[in-house]
Amino acid sequence: MGKRVSYPTDVKMKAIKMRLAGVPVKEVLKELNIRNKTQLKTWMKWYKAGELHRFEQPVGKQYSFGKGPEYENE
C-alpha cells in the first residue's frame, strides 16, 4: 500500500471548483498534483452531500455513521 497523502482544505475546494467549471479530471489531477482520481470523486461526493466538515478530517480518520464532528468529544 502506498503512502497516505493529506491534502489541504484549500486544494480540495479548488479541485471541486475546477470540476464544477468543467475542467477535465486529468487536468485537475495534474495541476493540483493529486495522485488518485478516486480521491477527487470522494471529495465531490462529500461536497454534493453537504458534508463539508469532512474536508477537515485527518487522513485515515473517517467519521463513522452518526459520528460527525459534533460527536468528537464523546
C-alpha positions in Angstrom: 0.0 0.0 0.0 1.3 3.5 -0.9 2.0 6.3 1.4 -1.1 8.3 2.5 -1.2 11.9 1.4 -3.0 14.7 3.2 -4.3 17.5 1.0 -5.1 20.9 2.5 -8.7 22.0 2.5 -8.0 24.8 0.0 -6.6 22.3 -2.5 -9.8 20.1 -2.1 -12.1 23.1 -2.6 -10.1 24.3 -5.6 -10.3 20.8 -7.2 -14.1 20.8 -6.7 -14.5 24.3 -8.2 -12.4 23.3 -11.2 -14.6 20.2 -11.7 -17.8 22.2 -11.4 -16.4 24.6 -14.0 -16.0 21.7 -16.4 -12.2 21.2 -16.2 -11.3 17.6 -17.1 -10.4 15.2 -14.3 -6.9 14.5 -15.7 -6.2 18.3 -15.9 -7.3 18.8 -12.3 -5.1 16.0 -11.0 -2.1 17.2 -12.9 -2.5 20.9 -12.0 -3.1 20.3 -8.2 -0.7 17.3 -8.0 -3.4 14.9 -6.8 -2.3 11.3 -7.0 -5.6 9.5 -7.5 -8.8 10.3 -9.4 -10.8 8.3 -6.8 -9.9 10.9 -4.2 -11.4 13.6 -6.3 -14.6 11.5 -6.7 -14.8 11.2 -2.9 -14.4 14.9 -2.4 -17.1 15.6 -5.0 -19.5 13.1 -3.2 -18.9 14.9 0.1 -19.5 18.3 -1.5 -22.7 17.3 -3.2 -23.9 15.7 0.1 -23.2 18.9 2.0 -20.6 17.1 4.2 -18.1 20.0 4.1 -16.9 19.2 7.6 -15.3 16.1 6.2 -12.7 18.2 4.3 -11.1 18.9 7.7 -10.7 15.3 9.0 -7.3 13.8 9.2 -6.1 11.1 6.9 -7.4 7.7 7.9 -9.8 9.2 10.5 -13.1 8.9 8.6 -16.2 9.6 10.6 -18.3 6.5 11.4 -22.0 6.5 10.7 -23.6 9.0 13.1 -20.3 10.3 14.3 -19.7 13.7 12.7 -17.6 16.4 14.3 -20.4 17.2 16.7 -19.8 13.8 18.4 -16.0 14.0 18.6 -15.8 14.8 22.3 -17.9 11.9 23.5 
